[in-house]
Amino acid sequence: MPKKKIKLLDTVALVDDLPERKLKRGEVGTVVEILAPDVFEVEFCDDDGST
């Protein structure tokens, strides 16, 4: 399957746990900034809507 280009405001899911950030594999976030090729700032929210 070809790799899709990630764009601003795309919805993405984690493929690995990030315990230092209290994030688990499968959590979904939104791309809010493209910093460099293949480097993105992604915002995650909890069930209460807090980032």
mmCIF file of the N, C-alpha and C atoms, coordinates in Angstrom:
data_MODEL
# 
_entry.id   MODEL 
# 
loop_
_atom_site.group_PDB 
_atom_site.id 
_atom_site.type_symbol 
_atom_site.label_atom_id 
_atom_site.label_alt_id 
_atom_site.label_comp_id 
_atom_site.label_asym_id 
_atom_site.label_entity_id 
_atom_site.label_seq_id 
_atom_site.pdbx_PDB_ins_code 
_atom_site.Cartn_x 
_atom_site.Cartn_y 
_atom_site.Cartn_z 
_atom_site.occupancy 
_atom_site.B_iso_or_equiv 
_atom_site.pdbx_formal_charge 
_atom_site.auth_seq_id 
_atom_site.auth_comp_id 
_atom_site.auth_asym_id 
_atom_site.auth_atom_id 
_atom_site.pdbx_PDB_model_num 
ATOM 1   N N  . MET A 1 1  ? 0.846   -1.174 0.000  1.00 0.00 ? 1  MET A N  1 
ATOM 2   C CA . MET A 1 1  ? 0.000   0.000  0.000  1.00 0.00 ? 1  MET A CA 1 
ATOM 3   C C  . MET A 1 1  ? 0.898   1.246  0.000  1.00 0.00 ? 1  MET A C  1 
ATOM 4   N N  . PRO A 1 2  ? 0.666   2.191  -0.917 1.00 0.00 ? 2  PRO A N  1 
ATOM 5   C CA . PRO A 1 2  ? 1.495   3.396  -0.975 1.00 0.00 ? 2  PRO A CA 1 
ATOM 6   C C  . PRO A 1 2  ? 1.263   4.288  0.244  1.00 0.00 ? 2  PRO A C  1 
ATOM 7   N N  . LYS A 1 3  ? 2.327   4.979  0.641  1.00 0.00 ? 3  LYS A N  1 
ATOM 8   C CA . LYS A 1 3  ? 2.273   5.882  1.791  1.00 0.00 ? 3  LYS A CA 1 
ATOM 9   C C  . LYS A 1 3  ? 1.597   7.187  1.374  1.00 0.00 ? 3  LYS A C  1 
ATOM 10  N N  . LYS A 1 4  ? 0.573   7.620  2.152  1.00 0.00 ? 4  LYS A N  1 
ATOM 11  C CA . LYS A 1 4  ? -0.119  8.874  1.852  1.00 0.00 ? 4  LYS A CA 1 
ATOM 12  C C  . LYS A 1 4  ? 0.646   10.048 2.453  1.00 0.00 ? 4  LYS A C  1 
ATOM 13  N N  . LYS A 1 5  ? 0.587   11.175 1.786  1.00 0.00 ? 5  LYS A N  1 
ATOM 14  C CA . LYS A 1 5  ? 1.214   12.387 2.300  1.00 0.00 ? 5  LYS A CA 1 
ATOM 15  C C  . LYS A 1 5  ? 0.351   12.970 3.414  1.00 0.00 ? 5  LYS A C  1 
ATOM 16  N N  . ILE A 1 6  ? 0.949   13.242 4.566  1.00 0.00 ? 6  ILE A N  1 
ATOM 17  C CA . ILE A 1 6  ? 0.233   13.819 5.696  1.00 0.00 ? 6  ILE A CA 1 
ATOM 18  C C  . ILE A 1 6  ? 0.124   15.322 5.482  1.00 0.00 ? 6  ILE A C  1 
ATOM 19  N N  . LYS A 1 7  ? -1.107  15.841 5.695  1.00 0.00 ? 7  LYS A N  1 
ATOM 20  C CA . LYS A 1 7  ? -1.370  17.258 5.479  1.00 0.00 ? 7  LYS A CA 1 
ATOM 21  C C  . LYS A 1 7  ? -1.864  17.898 6.776  1.00 0.00 ? 7  LYS A C  1 
ATOM 22  N N  . LEU A 1 8  ? -1.815  19.208 6.827  1.00 0.00 ? 8  LEU A N  1 
ATOM 23  C CA . LEU A 1 8  ? -2.331  19.973 7.951  1.00 0.00 ? 8  LEU A CA 1 
ATOM 24  C C  . LEU A 1 8  ? -3.794  19.603 8.196  1.00 0.00 ? 8  LEU A C  1 
ATOM 25  N N  . LEU A 1 9  ? -4.155  19.396 9.448  1.00 0.00 ? 9  LEU A N  1 
ATOM 26  C CA . LEU A 1 9  ? -5.492  19.048 9.927  1.00 0.00 ? 9  LEU A CA 1 
ATOM 27  C C  . LEU A 1 9  ? -5.898  17.605 9.638  1.00 0.00 ? 9  LEU A C  1 
ATOM 28  N N  . ASP A 1 10 ? -4.983  16.779 9.146  1.00 0.00 ? 10 ASP A N  1 
ATOM 29  C CA . ASP A 1 10 ? -5.269  15.353 9.001  1.00 0.00 ? 10 ASP A CA 1 
ATOM 30  C C  . ASP A 1 10 ? -5.415  14.716 10.380 1.00 0.00 ? 10 ASP A C  1 
ATOM 31  N N  . THR A 1 11 ? -6.205  13.679 10.451 1.00 0.00 ? 11 THR A N  1 
ATOM 32  C CA . THR A 1 11 ? -6.346  12.882 11.662 1.00 0.00 ? 11 THR A CA 1 
ATOM 33  C C  . THR A 1 11 ? -5.370  11.719 11.551 1.00 0.00 ? 11 THR A C  1 
ATOM 34  N N  . VAL A 1 12 ? -4.583  11.497 12.611 1.00 0.00 ? 12 VAL A N  1 
ATOM 35  C CA . VAL A 1 12 ? -3.574  10.435 12.615 1.00 0.00 ? 12 VAL A CA 1 
ATOM 36  C C  . VAL A 1 12 ? -3.706  9.616  13.897 1.00 0.00 ? 12 VAL A C  1 
ATOM 37  N N  . ALA A 1 13 ? -3.164  8.405  13.885 1.00 0.00 ? 13 ALA A N  1 
ATOM 38  C CA . ALA A 1 13 ? -3.180  7.541  15.068 1.00 0.00 ? 13 ALA A CA 1 
ATOM 39  C C  . ALA A 1 13 ? -1.756  7.121  15.396 1.00 0.00 ? 13 ALA A C  1 
ATOM 40  N N  . LEU A 1 14 ? -1.457  6.994  16.681 1.00 0.00 ? 14 LEU A N  1 
ATOM 41  C CA . LEU A 1 14 ? -0.134  6.555  17.122 1.00 0.00 ? 14 LEU A CA 1 
ATOM 42  C C  . LEU A 1 14 ? 0.075   5.081  16.810 1.00 0.00 ? 14 LEU A C  1 
ATOM 43  N N  . VAL A 1 15 ? 1.274   4.740  16.381 1.00 0.00 ? 15 VAL A N  1 
ATOM 44  C CA . VAL A 1 15 ? 1.610   3.339  16.130 1.00 0.00 ? 15 VAL A CA 1 
ATOM 45  C C  . VAL A 1 15 ? 2.444   2.756  17.272 1.00 0.00 ? 15 VAL A C  1 
ATOM 46  N N  . ASP A 1 16 ? 2.920   3.608  18.176 1.00 0.00 ? 16 ASP A N  1 
ATOM 47  C CA . ASP A 1 16 ? 3.703   3.179  19.340 1.00 0.00 ? 16 ASP A CA 1 
ATOM 48  C C  . ASP A 1 16 ? 3.208   3.922  20.574 1.00 0.00 ? 16 ASP A C  1 
ATOM 49  N N  . ASP A 1 17 ? 3.399   3.297  21.738 1.00 0.00 ? 17 ASP A N  1 
ATOM 50  C CA . ASP A 1 17 ? 3.131   3.977  23.006 1.00 0.00 ? 17 ASP A CA 1 
ATOM 51  C C  . ASP A 1 17 ? 4.151   5.086  23.218 1.00 0.00 ? 17 ASP A C  1 
ATOM 52  N N  . LEU A 1 18 ? 3.731   6.178  23.842 1.00 0.00 ? 18 LEU A N  1 
ATOM 53  C CA . LEU A 1 18 ? 4.628   7.259  24.247 1.00 0.00 ? 18 LEU A CA 1 
ATOM 54  C C  . LEU A 1 18 ? 4.370   7.525  25.729 1.00 0.00 ? 18 LEU A C  1 
ATOM 55  N N  . PRO A 1 19 ? 4.862   6.632  26.606 1.00 0.00 ? 19 PRO A N  1 
ATOM 56  C CA . PRO A 1 19 ? 4.551   6.756  28.035 1.00 0.00 ? 19 PRO A CA 1 
ATOM 57  C C  . PRO A 1 19 ? 5.020   8.067  28.652 1.00 0.00 ? 19 PRO A C  1 
ATOM 58  N N  . GLU A 1 20 ? 6.106   8.649  28.157 1.00 0.00 ? 20 GLU A N  1 
ATOM 59  C CA . GLU A 1 20 ? 6.598   9.919  28.690 1.00 0.00 ? 20 GLU A CA 1 
ATOM 60  C C  . GLU A 1 20 ? 5.619   11.056 28.420 1.00 0.00 ? 20 GLU A C  1 
ATOM 61  N N  . ARG A 1 21 ? 4.734   10.858 27.438 1.00 0.00 ? 21 ARG A N  1 
ATOM 62  C CA . ARG A 1 21 ? 3.701   11.842 27.099 1.00 0.00 ? 21 ARG A CA 1 
ATOM 63  C C  . ARG A 1 21 ? 2.310   11.377 27.535 1.00 0.00 ? 21 ARG A C  1 
ATOM 64  N N  . LYS A 1 22 ? 2.263   10.213 28.189 1.00 0.00 ? 22 LYS A N  1 
ATOM 65  C CA . LYS A 1 22 ? 1.000   9.614  28.654 1.00 0.00 ? 22 LYS A CA 1 
ATOM 66  C C  . LYS A 1 22 ? 0.063   9.324  27.475 1.00 0.00 ? 22 LYS A C  1 
ATOM 67  N N  . LEU A 1 23 ? 0.646   8.867  26.360 1.00 0.00 ? 23 LEU A N  1 
ATOM 68  C CA . LEU A 1 23 ? -0.124  8.516  25.167 1.00 0.00 ? 23 LEU A CA 1 
ATOM 69  C C  . LEU A 1 23 ? 0.091   7.039  24.854 1.00 0.00 ? 23 LEU A C  1 
ATOM 70  N N  . LYS A 1 24 ? -0.983  6.388  24.381 1.00 0.00 ? 24 LYS A N  1 
ATOM 71  C CA . LYS A 1 24 ? -0.929  4.971  24.069 1.00 0.00 ? 24 LYS A CA 1 
ATOM 72  C C  . LYS A 1 24 ? -1.165  4.729  22.588 1.00 0.00 ? 24 LYS A C  1 
ATOM 73  N N  . ARG A 1 25 ? -0.620  3.624  22.110 1.00 0.00 ? 25 ARG A N  1 
ATOM 74  C CA . ARG A 1 25 ? -0.794  3.202  20.723 1.00 0.00 ? 25 ARG A CA 1 
ATOM 75  C C  . ARG A 1 25 ? -2.287  3.207  20.387 1.00 0.00 ? 25 ARG A C  1 
ATOM 76  N N  . GLY A 1 26 ? -2.624  3.754  19.206 1.00 0.00 ? 26 GLY A N  1 
ATOM 77  C CA . GLY A 1 26 ? -4.010  3.786  18.755 1.00 0.00 ? 26 GLY A CA 1 
ATOM 78  C C  . GLY A 1 26 ? -4.728  5.090  19.052 1.00 0.00 ? 26 GLY A C  1 
ATOM 79  N N  . GLU A 1 27 ? -4.153  5.912  19.957 1.00 0.00 ? 27 GLU A N  1 
ATOM 80  C CA . GLU A 1 27 ? -4.809  7.201  20.226 1.00 0.00 ? 27 GLU A CA 1 
ATOM 81  C C  . GLU A 1 27 ? -4.756  8.061  18.966 1.00 0.00 ? 27 GLU A C  1 
ATOM 82  N N  . VAL A 1 28 ? -5.803  8.851  18.793 1.00 0.00 ? 28 VAL A N  1 
ATOM 83  C CA . VAL A 1 28 ? -5.974  9.645  17.571 1.00 0.00 ? 28 VAL A CA 1 
ATOM 84  C C  . VAL A 1 28 ? -5.758  11.119 17.884 1.00 0.00 ? 28 VAL A C  1 
ATOM 85  N N  . GLY A 1 29 ? -5.039  11.801 16.982 1.00 0.00 ? 29 GLY A N  1 
ATOM 86  C CA . GLY A 1 29 ? -4.792  13.228 17.130 1.00 0.00 ? 29 GLY A CA 1 
ATOM 87  C C  . GLY A 1 29 ? -4.929  13.933 15.798 1.00 0.00 ? 29 GLY A C  1 
ATOM 88  N N  . THR A 1 30 ? -4.756  15.252 15.823 1.00 0.00 ? 30 THR A N  1 
ATOM 89  C CA . THR A 1 30 ? -4.877  16.078 14.623 1.00 0.00 ? 30 THR A CA 1 
ATOM 90  C C  . THR A 1 30 ? -3.553  16.784 14.366 1.00 0.00 ? 30 THR A C  1 
ATOM 91  N N  . VAL A 1 31 ? -3.108  16.769 13.124 1.00 0.00 ? 31 VAL A N  1 
ATOM 92  C CA . VAL A 1 31 ? -1.887  17.473 12.731 1.00 0.00 ? 31 VAL A CA 1 
ATOM 93  C C  . VAL A 1 31 ? -2.183  18.968 12.777 1.00 0.00 ? 31 VAL A C  1 
ATOM 94  N N  . VAL A 1 32 ? -1.442  19.696 13.622 1.00 0.00 ? 32 VAL A N  1 
ATOM 95  C CA . VAL A 1 32 ? -1.674  21.133 13.766 1.00 0.00 ? 32 VAL A CA 1 
ATOM 96  C C  . VAL A 1 32 ? -0.528  21.976 13.210 1.00 0.00 ? 32 VAL A C  1 
ATOM 97  N N  . GLU A 1 33 ? 0.596   21.325 12.877 1.00 0.00 ? 33 GLU A N  1 
ATOM 98  C CA . GLU A 1 33 ? 1.730   22.068 12.310 1.00 0.00 ? 33 GLU A CA 1 
ATOM 99  C C  . GLU A 1 33 ? 2.621   21.087 11.566 1.00 0.00 ? 33 GLU A C  1 
ATOM 100 N N  . ILE A 1 34 ? 3.132   21.519 10.429 1.00 0.00 ? 34 ILE A N  1 
ATOM 101 C CA . ILE A 1 34 ? 4.134   20.752 9.691  1.00 0.00 ? 34 ILE A CA 1 
ATOM 102 C C  . ILE A 1 34 ? 5.448   21.490 9.881  1.00 0.00 ? 34 ILE A C  1 
ATOM 103 N N  . LEU A 1 35 ? 6.378   20.848 10.600 1.00 0.00 ? 35 LEU A N  1 
ATOM 104 C CA . LEU A 1 35 ? 7.627   21.501 10.985 1.00 0.00 ? 35 LEU A CA 1 
ATOM 105 C C  . LEU A 1 35 ? 8.752   21.277 9.980  1.00 0.00 ? 35 LEU A C  1 
ATOM 106 N N  . ALA A 1 36 ? 8.741   20.129 9.342  1.00 0.00 ? 36 ALA A N  1 
ATOM 107 C CA . ALA A 1 36 ? 9.754   19.761 8.348  1.00 0.00 ? 36 ALA A CA 1 
ATOM 108 C C  . ALA A 1 36 ? 9.214   18.531 7.627  1.00 0.00 ? 36 ALA A C  1 
ATOM 109 N N  . PRO A 1 37 ? 9.861   18.097 6.538  1.00 0.00 ? 37 PRO A N  1 
ATOM 110 C CA . PRO A 1 37 ? 9.397   16.858 5.907  1.00 0.00 ? 37 PRO A CA 1 
ATOM 111 C C  . PRO A 1 37 ? 9.400   15.716 6.932  1.00 0.00 ? 37 PRO A C  1 
ATOM 112 N N  . ASP A 1 38 ? 8.289   15.064 7.078  1.00 0.00 ? 38 ASP A N  1 
ATOM 113 C CA . ASP A 1 38 ? 8.114   13.946 8.017  1.00 0.00 ? 38 ASP A CA 1 
ATOM 114 C C  . ASP A 1 38 ? 8.263   14.332 9.484  1.00 0.00 ? 38 ASP A C  1 
ATOM 115 N N  . VAL A 1 39 ? 8.086   15.621 9.815  1.00 0.00 ? 39 VAL A N  1 
ATOM 116 C CA . VAL A 1 39 ? 8.093   16.088 11.213 1.00 0.00 ? 39 VAL A CA 1 
ATOM 117 C C  . VAL A 1 39 ? 6.833   16.925 11.423 1.00 0.00 ? 39 VAL A C  1 
ATOM 118 N N  . PHE A 1 40 ? 5.976   16.460 12.348 1.00 0.00 ? 40 PHE A N  1 
ATOM 119 C CA . PHE A 1 40 ? 4.670   17.085 12.533 1.00 0.00 ? 40 PHE A CA 1 
ATOM 120 C C  . PHE A 1 40 ? 4.404   17.354 14.002 1.00 0.00 ? 40 PHE A C  1 
ATOM 121 N N  . GLU A 1 41 ? 3.650   18.403 14.275 1.00 0.00 ? 41 GLU A N  1 
ATOM 122 C CA . GLU A 1 41 ? 3.115   18.634 15.608 1.00 0.00 ? 41 GLU A CA 1 
ATOM 123 C C  . GLU A 1 41 ? 1.676   18.127 15.581 1.00 0.00 ? 41 GLU A C  1 
ATOM 124 N N  . VAL A 1 42 ? 1.383   17.196 16.499 1.00 0.00 ? 42 VAL A N  1 
ATOM 125 C CA . VAL A 1 42 ? 0.068   16.583 16.551 1.00 0.00 ? 42 VAL A CA 1 
ATOM 126 C C  . VAL A 1 42 ? -0.544  16.878 17.912 1.00 0.00 ? 42 VAL A C  1 
ATOM 127 N N  . GLU A 1 43 ? -1.792  17.297 17.925 1.00 0.00 ? 43 GLU A N  1 
ATOM 128 C CA . GLU A 1 43 ? -2.489  17.599 19.167 1.00 0.00 ? 43 GLU A CA 1 
ATOM 129 C C  . GLU A 1 43 ? -3.436  16.443 19.501 1.00 0.00 ? 43 GLU A C  1 
ATOM 130 N N  . PHE A 1 44 ? -3.327  15.990 20.740 1.00 0.00 ? 44 PHE A N  1 
ATOM 131 C CA . PHE A 1 44 ? -4.195  14.927 21.240 1.00 0.00 ? 44 PHE A CA 1 
ATOM 132 C C  . PHE A 1 44 ? -5.079  15.504 22.327 1.00 0.00 ? 44 PHE A C  1 
ATOM 133 N N  . CYS A 1 45 ? -6.307  15.027 22.432 1.00 0.00 ? 45 CYS A N  1 
ATOM 134 C CA . CYS A 1 45 ? -7.245  15.465 23.468 1.00 0.00 ? 45 CYS A CA 1 
ATOM 135 C C  . CYS A 1 45 ? -7.720  14.270 24.265 1.00 0.00 ? 45 CYS A C  1 
ATOM 136 N N  . ASP A 1 46 ? -8.003  14.512 25.559 1.00 0.00 ? 46 ASP A N  1 
ATOM 137 C CA . ASP A 1 46 ? -8.582  13.446 26.378 1.00 0.00 ? 46 ASP A CA 1 
ATOM 138 C C  . ASP A 1 46 ? -10.096 13.448 26.207 1.00 0.00 ? 46 ASP A C  1 
ATOM 139 N N  . ASP A 1 47 ? -10.770 12.597 26.943 1.00 0.00 ? 47 ASP A N  1 
ATOM 140 C CA . ASP A 1 47 ? -12.227 12.464 26.808 1.00 0.00 ? 47 ASP A CA 1 
ATOM 141 C C  . ASP A 1 47 ? -12.971 13.740 27.210 1.00 0.00 ? 47 ASP A C  1 
ATOM 142 N N  . ASP A 1 48 ? -12.313 14.616 27.988 1.00 0.00 ? 48 ASP A N  1 
ATOM 143 C CA . ASP A 1 48 ? -12.924 15.877 28.397 1.00 0.00 ? 48 ASP A CA 1 
ATOM 144 C C  . ASP A 1 48 ? -12.616 17.020 27.433 1.00 0.00 ? 48 ASP A C  1 
ATOM 145 N N  . GLY A 1 49 ? -11.808 16.750 26.396 1.00 0.00 ? 49 GLY A N  1 
ATOM 146 C CA . GLY A 1 49 ? -11.455 17.764 25.416 1.00 0.00 ? 49 GLY A CA 1 
ATOM 147 C C  . GLY A 1 49 ? -10.216 18.566 25.776 1.00 0.00 ? 49 GLY A C  1 
ATOM 148 N N  . SER A 1 50 ? -9.522  18.182 26.870 1.00 0.00 ? 50 SER A N  1 
ATOM 149 C CA . SER A 1 50 ? -8.292  18.871 27.252 1.00 0.00 ? 50 SER A CA 1 
ATOM 150 C C  . SER A 1 50 ? -7.126  18.310 26.435 1.00 0.00 ? 50 SER A C  1 
ATOM 151 N N  . THR A 1 51 ? -6.247  19.208 25.990 1.00 0.00 ? 51 THR A N  1 
ATOM 152 C CA . THR A 1 51 ? -5.089  18.758 25.210 1.00 0.00 ? 51 THR A CA 1 
ATOM 153 C C  . THR A 1 51 ? -3.972  18.293 26.099 1.00 0.00 ? 51 THR A C  1 
# 
